[in-house]
Amino acid sequence: MNVATPTKDCLELVKELLDPLIKARSERSLTRQE
């Protein structure tokens, strides 16, 4: 098991988890500015 070098699948999984969080954060900041 290589933990130091994340596989492509692992990176895609992390991106899938972070994507909605980043979108929600950007949407929240947009509504705050209005």
Biopython code that builds the backbone (N, CA, C, O; Angstrom):
import numpy as np
from Bio.PDB.StructureBuilder import StructureBuilder

atoms = [
    (1, "MET", "N", (0.850, -1.202, 0.000)),
    (1, "MET", "CA", (0.000, 0.000, 0.000)),
    (1, "MET", "C", (0.881, 1.246, 0.000)),
    (1, "MET", "O", (1.644, 1.478, 0.937)),
    (2, "ASN", "N", (0.767, 2.040, -1.056)),
    (2, "ASN", "CA", (1.558, 3.263, -1.145)),
    (2, "ASN", "C", (0.699, 4.461, -0.758)),
    (2, "ASN", "O", (-0.149, 4.908, -1.531)),
    (3, "VAL", "N", (0.928, 4.970, 0.438)),
    (3, "VAL", "CA", (0.145, 6.120, 0.899)),
    (3, "VAL", "C", (0.781, 7.420, 0.428)),
    (3, "VAL", "O", (0.089, 8.416, 0.219)),
    (4, "ALA", "N", (2.112, 7.408, 0.259)),
    (4, "ALA", "CA", (2.834, 8.624, -0.122)),
    (4, "ALA", "C", (2.448, 9.069, -1.525)),
    (4, "ALA", "O", (2.415, 10.265, -1.816)),
    (5, "THR", "N", (2.152, 8.088, -2.407)),
    (5, "THR", "CA", (1.800, 8.451, -3.780)),
    (5, "THR", "C", (0.354, 8.078, -4.060)),
    (5, "THR", "O", (0.055, 6.923, -4.366)),
    (6, "PRO", "N", (-0.549, 9.056, -3.957)),
    (6, "PRO", "CA", (-1.969, 8.789, -4.206)),
    (6, "PRO", "C", (-2.216, 8.415, -5.657)),
    (6, "PRO", "O", (-1.626, 8.993, -6.570)),
    (7, "THR", "N", (-3.091, 7.447, -5.856)),
    (7, "THR", "CA", (-3.384, 7.012, -7.220)),
    (7, "THR", "C", (-4.325, 7.997, -7.894)),
    (7, "THR", "O", (-4.891, 8.873, -7.241)),
    (8, "LYS", "N", (-4.489, 7.851, -9.194)),
    (8, "LYS", "CA", (-5.385, 8.744, -9.941)),
    (8, "LYS", "C", (-6.813, 8.617, -9.420)),
    (8, "LYS", "O", (-7.536, 9.607, -9.315)),
    (9, "ASP", "N", (-7.212, 7.387, -9.095)),
    (9, "ASP", "CA", (-8.568, 7.180, -8.576)),
    (9, "ASP", "C", (-8.763, 7.938, -7.272)),
    (9, "ASP", "O", (-9.817, 8.529, -7.038)),
    (10, "CYS", "N", (-7.739, 7.917, -6.428)),
    (10, "CYS", "CA", (-7.827, 8.594, -5.134)),
    (10, "CYS", "C", (-7.967, 10.100, -5.344)),
    (10, "CYS", "O", (-8.772, 10.757, -4.684)),
    (11, "LEU", "N", (-7.177, 10.635, -6.270)),
    (11, "LEU", "CA", (-7.238, 12.078, -6.538)),
    (11, "LEU", "C", (-8.613, 12.466, -7.072)),
    (11, "LEU", "O", (-9.162, 13.500, -6.691)),
    (12, "GLU", "N", (-9.163, 11.645, -7.947)),
    (12, "GLU", "CA", (-10.490, 11.944, -8.499)),
    (12, "GLU", "C", (-11.552, 11.870, -7.408)),
    (12, "GLU", "O", (-12.502, 12.653, -7.403)),
    (13, "LEU", "N", (-11.386, 10.929, -6.486)),
    (13, "LEU", "CA", (-12.344, 10.798, -5.397)),
    (13, "LEU", "C", (-12.305, 12.039, -4.511)),
    (13, "LEU", "O", (-13.346, 12.567, -4.119)),
    (14, "VAL", "N", (-11.102, 12.497, -4.202)),
    (14, "VAL", "CA", (-10.952, 13.701, -3.377)),
    (14, "VAL", "C", (-11.568, 14.900, -4.091)),
    (14, "VAL", "O", (-12.226, 15.736, -3.472)),
    (15, "LYS", "N", (-11.345, 14.969, -5.402)),
    (15, "LYS", "CA", (-11.892, 16.099, -6.168)),
    (15, "LYS", "C", (-13.413, 16.064, -6.131)),
    (15, "LYS", "O", (-14.062, 17.104, -6.026)),
    (16, "GLU", "N", (-13.981, 14.861, -6.217)),
    (16, "GLU", "CA", (-15.439, 14.730, -6.177)),
    (16, "GLU", "C", (-15.988, 15.201, -4.839)),
    (16, "GLU", "O", (-17.064, 15.795, -4.776)),
    (17, "LEU", "N", (-15.243, 14.933, -3.767)),
    (17, "LEU", "CA", (-15.701, 15.334, -2.437)),
    (17, "LEU", "C", (-15.562, 16.838, -2.234)),
    (17, "LEU", "O", (-16.414, 17.467, -1.606)),
    (18, "LEU", "N", (-14.482, 17.415, -2.767)),
    (18, "LEU", "CA", (-14.220, 18.841, -2.554)),
    (18, "LEU", "C", (-15.038, 19.727, -3.483)),
    (18, "LEU", "O", (-15.357, 20.863, -3.131)),
    (19, "ASP", "N", (-15.379, 19.223, -4.662)),
    (19, "ASP", "CA", (-16.074, 20.046, -5.652)),
    (19, "ASP", "C", (-17.347, 20.691, -5.107)),
    (19, "ASP", "O", (-17.491, 21.909, -5.213)),
    (20, "PRO", "N", (-18.276, 19.928, -4.528)),
    (20, "PRO", "CA", (-19.507, 20.544, -4.008)),
    (20, "PRO", "C", (-19.228, 21.526, -2.879)),
    (20, "PRO", "O", (-19.941, 22.518, -2.731)),
    (21, "LEU", "N", (-18.195, 21.261, -2.081)),
    (21, "LEU", "CA", (-17.864, 22.174, -0.986)),
    (21, "LEU", "C", (-17.385, 23.505, -1.532)),
    (21, "LEU", "O", (-17.778, 24.564, -1.042)),
    (22, "ILE", "N", (-16.533, 23.451, -2.551)),
    (22, "ILE", "CA", (-16.001, 24.676, -3.155)),
    (22, "ILE", "C", (-17.124, 25.452, -3.833)),
    (22, "ILE", "O", (-17.182, 26.678, -3.738)),
    (23, "LYS", "N", (-18.012, 24.739, -4.515)),
    (23, "LYS", "CA", (-19.132, 25.406, -5.188)),
    (23, "LYS", "C", (-20.039, 26.075, -4.158)),
    (23, "LYS", "O", (-20.464, 27.214, -4.352)),
    (24, "ALA", "N", (-20.334, 25.384, -3.080)),
    (24, "ALA", "CA", (-21.206, 25.946, -2.054)),
    (24, "ALA", "C", (-20.557, 27.174, -1.428)),
    (24, "ALA", "O", (-21.239, 28.157, -1.139)),
    (25, "ARG", "N", (-19.248, 27.122, -1.218)),
    (25, "ARG", "CA", (-18.548, 28.251, -0.600)),
    (25, "ARG", "C", (-18.582, 29.460, -1.532)),
    (25, "ARG", "O", (-18.820, 30.580, -1.081)),
    (26, "SER", "N", (-18.346, 29.244, -2.833)),
    (26, "SER", "CA", (-18.347, 30.356, -3.793)),
    (26, "SER", "C", (-19.757, 30.926, -3.920)),
    (26, "SER", "O", (-19.924, 32.140, -4.026)),
    (27, "GLU", "N", (-20.768, 30.064, -3.909)),
    (27, "GLU", "CA", (-22.150, 30.544, -3.992)),
    (27, "GLU", "C", (-22.500, 31.360, -2.751)),
    (27, "GLU", "O", (-23.202, 32.366, -2.842)),
    (28, "ARG", "N", (-22.015, 30.929, -1.606)),
    (28, "ARG", "CA", (-22.307, 31.621, -0.357)),
    (28, "ARG", "C", (-21.678, 33.015, -0.369)),
    (28, "ARG", "O", (-22.298, 33.984, 0.068)),
    (29, "SER", "N", (-20.443, 33.111, -0.873)),
    (29, "SER", "CA", (-19.760, 34.407, -0.915)),
    (29, "SER", "C", (-20.449, 35.327, -1.921)),
    (29, "SER", "O", (-20.484, 36.543, -1.730)),
    (30, "LEU", "N", (-20.999, 34.744, -3.000)),
    (30, "LEU", "CA", (-21.696, 35.564, -3.995)),
    (30, "LEU", "C", (-22.969, 36.160, -3.401)),
    (30, "LEU", "O", (-23.247, 37.344, -3.591)),
    (31, "THR", "N", (-23.735, 35.352, -2.688)),
    (31, "THR", "CA", (-24.979, 35.842, -2.101)),
    (31, "THR", "C", (-24.668, 36.859, -1.003)),
    (31, "THR", "O", (-25.468, 37.763, -0.758)),
    (32, "ARG", "N", (-23.538, 36.726, -0.351)),
    (32, "ARG", "CA", (-23.166, 37.654, 0.715)),
    (32, "ARG", "C", (-22.862, 39.036, 0.126)),
    (32, "ARG", "O", (-23.142, 40.056, 0.756)),
    (33, "GLN", "N", (-22.287, 39.067, -1.085)),
    (33, "GLN", "CA", (-21.936, 40.341, -1.713)),
    (33, "GLN", "C", (-23.185, 41.096, -2.176)),
    (33, "GLN", "O", (-23.219, 42.325, -2.123)),
    (34, "GLU", "N", (-24.201, 40.373, -2.625)),
    (34, "GLU", "CA", (-25.401, 41.047, -3.143)),
    (34, "GLU", "C", (-26.138, 41.829, -2.058)),
    (34, "GLU", "O", (-27.165, 42.449, -2.334)),
]
sb = StructureBuilder()
sb.init_structure("model")
sb.init_model(0)
sb.init_chain("A")
sb.init_seg("    ")
for serial, (resi, resn, name, xyz) in enumerate(atoms, 1):
    if name == "N":
        sb.init_residue(resn, " ", resi, " ")
    sb.init_atom(name, np.array(xyz, "f"), 0.0, 1.0, " ", f" {name:<3s}", serial, name[0])
structure = sb.get_structure()
